[in-house]
Amino acid sequence: MAKRKEEKRSPTLFDFIAAGEKKDEAKKPTATEPPVRQPRDVSDELYVFIKKVGRASKDDVTKWAKGRGVTPSELYKALEKLLVERKLRKKLDDEGNLVYEVLG
């Protein structure tokens, strides 16, 4: 006797969702994965640095951040926080370079 071909049913939305749940279960953190680093607030440290030097160029600030292991996103958030709080002012110097100054 000849075997009858089994009909394959087309995938449904529920099949897709069930497959996604299986992937989530399979992706549990292992001991070999490094922990996710939480962003830190470096605005106070940055403010002290700029206050100490009086006027800091963008290059000086990025060098300071690299030396302390600050990520670019953490640096940007700290700068924006200080600018919104009106503790810093950013402007261009005579050569057209971006400079941060302490207000008040």
Order of alpha helices (4+ residues) and beta strands (2+ residues): alpha-alpha-beta-alpha-alpha-beta-beta
